[in-house]
């Protein structure tokens, strides 16, 4: 069976992922900025309401993955929060300025999680590495259980050939989980072409605000986006899972 992880930008999206049949949620906020660590309240409520695996993104800000000492201290505190909340895992990624993995700091976060029984996913900071072949071996040594990747490209479809190569290199030592732009229209191709067994999607849809009064003289977001929300769609999750498992049976 194919495992589908949903990148959920809120507790509402996390519950939709669960309803749609996802195996795991990666909880975050601010998807438009690539995702940041969700609030304490989101983590606690998600753990209370979800029956599926809950992994939490540990990313203190948008932008690059080269963090200063204060940001790293914040990341350690966020990992501690996840441990105390009873989460199943964390999602991390820290780079050096030269594009290599900061194995020292990543190992500290990984060690904190693993000592408490949590799993560790390395996120798409991997796609910003200077050498993915080298980086993959370092993640295996650190004990990460999976890496989320688009194959070093903007989307998983664009990086499909690289993802297939990474699956071969991993040889079962770490799970390669394609992500970025995955939907019901390309999941079959990715399952059949890459050989991966886990996939990452937001399966989101645009939801219109229920506000009746709208002040047309002010904008808080680009193009009036304060009157729309991006939320995971349970039906899209179901469809992606259905197609993915059909593809594995016919591959």
N, C-alpha and C positions, 0 to 999 in steps of 0.2 A: 504494500500500500504506500502511496505517496503521502508524505507529511506536508501539510500546508500551515505555515505560520503567517499570522496576520499582523501587520504593523498597525496598531490601533492608537489613534491620536487622542483618545478620551475613554472614559469608562463606558460611555454609550457605544463607541465603536468596538470596544473589547467585548461587550455583551452581544453585539451583532455578530462578531467573529465566532463566538461560542455557539450562538444559535445556528449559524451557517455550517457548523461542523469542523471548524479549525481545530487543530491539535494543540496549538500554542499561540499565545499573544506576545508580541513585543510592544510593551506599553511605552508611549512617548508623548511629547507635545510638540507643537510648532513644526508640523510636517513640511510646510512651505519653506522652512529653513533647513530642511534635512533631518529634523528631529532633535529634540533636547530632552533632558531628564524631566519626567512628569512631577507634579507636585506631590507632597507627602500624602495629601488627602486622596488623590487619584490612586496612589499605590495601595493605601490601606483599604479603600473601598473596592478596588479591583480584586485584591486578595480575598476579601469577604464574599464577593459575589461570583467569582469565577471558579469553575470546577476543572478547567483545563489548565495547562501549564502557563505560568506567568513569568516572563522575563522582562526586565526593566532596562531601558537605555540609560547608560551613564555617560552623559555628554553635557557639560555645564553651559555650553554656549554654541551658537552657530559659528560657521567659518571653518578654519583649518583645524588640524588635530595636534597642533604643537602647543602644549599647555604650560603655563607658568606654575610656580610652586603653590600659589594660593588656589589656583584652579584644581591642582592635583589634590590638595587637602579637601576641597569641596567634593571631589569625586570619591575619595575614601569615606567621607561622611555619608554620601549617598549610597555607597555599597553597604555600609553599616545599617542604614535604614532598611534596605532591601532584605538583609539578613534578619533583622528584628521583625519585619513584617511577614516573614515566612514565604518570600518569593521563591520560585524554583530556579531562577538564574538571573544573570546580569549580561549586558551587552556592552562591550568596551572597545576601545581603540585609541592608542596614543602613538604618535610618531615623533621622531627626531627631526631637526631642521633639515637634515640631508635626505629625508624621504625614507629612512629605514625605520623599523619598528623600535620604539622605546621599550626594549625588553625588560629593563630594570623596573620601570613604573608599572608596566602591564603585568609583570610577574607579581608585584605586590598586590594589585587588585585581584588577580586570579587566585593568589594564595588565600586572601581574605575570604573569597567566595567558596573556594573548594574546601577549606577548613570547616566551613559552616554547612557543607553539603550542597552548595548551589553550583549549577552548571555555568559555563562561560562561553558566550558567542563573541567572536571578534567581528566587528561591523565593517562597513565599507570604507573605513580608513585604509583597509587593505587595498582598495582600488586606487589609492593615492600613493602607494608605495613605489619606490624606484625599481624594485626587483621583486616580483610576486613569487617567483620560484624560491628565492631565498627566504622571503617573508613567511611563506607557507610552512617551511621546515621549522622556523623559529616558533610559530604558533603551536605546532605539534609538540615541540619541546616544552613549551610553557604549559601544556595540558588543556588548551582550548578544545572544546568538543566540536565546534563547527565554525565556519567562516561564512559570513554573508558577502556575496560578491556579484558584481555585474561583469566580471571578467576584465576589469580595467577600462571599461567603456562606459558611456552615459547610461545605457540600458542593457539588460541581460540579453536581449535579442542581438544587439550589436556585438556583444562580447561572448556570444555562444561558443565559438570555437575555442576561445581561451578558457572558458568554463569547463569544456570537455577535457581540455589538457590538464587542468587543475584536478579534475576528478581522477584522471589517470595517475597523476603524481601522488595524490593523497593515498590512493590504494587502500582505502578503508581506515586509515590512521586518524582521519579527521573528516567530518562531514562538510561537503561543499554545498552551500545553499544559495542558489541563484536568486537575485532580487533586483528590483528597479524596472518598472514598466511592465511587470507581469500581469496578465489579465486572461480572460476567457478566450481571447482571440489568438494568443500565442503560446499558451501553456502546453498544448499538445506537441508543438514543434520542439519546445525546450525540453520536455520530458524525453522525447525520442532521440534528440540530438546530443544532449549533454551527458546523459547517464546519471544525472543527479536524482536523489530520492527525496529531497526536501526543497521546498520552494517558499519564497517570501513575497507577499503581496499586501497592498493596503485595501484592495477591492472596494475603493471608496466611490461615493457618489455625491453630487452636490445637492444639499438640502436648503430650501429657501427659508428665510426667517419668517416667523409668525408675527412679527411686528406689523401693526396696522399703520401707525404713524411713522413716517420716515422723513427726516430732515434732509432735504435735497441740497441744502446750502453748505453741508460739511461732509467730508469724507475722512474716515478713520483708517481705511485700507484702500489699496489700489482698485480703481474701477468699481467702487461701491461694494466691495466684498464683505463689508461688515454685515450685510443682509443675506449672506449665504454661509453655509457651513459645509465642510468636507467631512463626511462620516462613512464608516464601513457599512456596506450593504450586505445583509445576510444572504440574500438571494444570489448575489455575485459570488460570494464565498462558496456557496453550495455548488454553483455551476462550475467554478474553477476546480473544485475537488472532484466533481463527477468526471470532467473531461480529463483531468490528470490521471485518474485511475483507469479510465478507459484506454488512455494512451499507453500506460505501462503494460496492460494486458495484450495489446496488439503489437508492441514493440519487438 
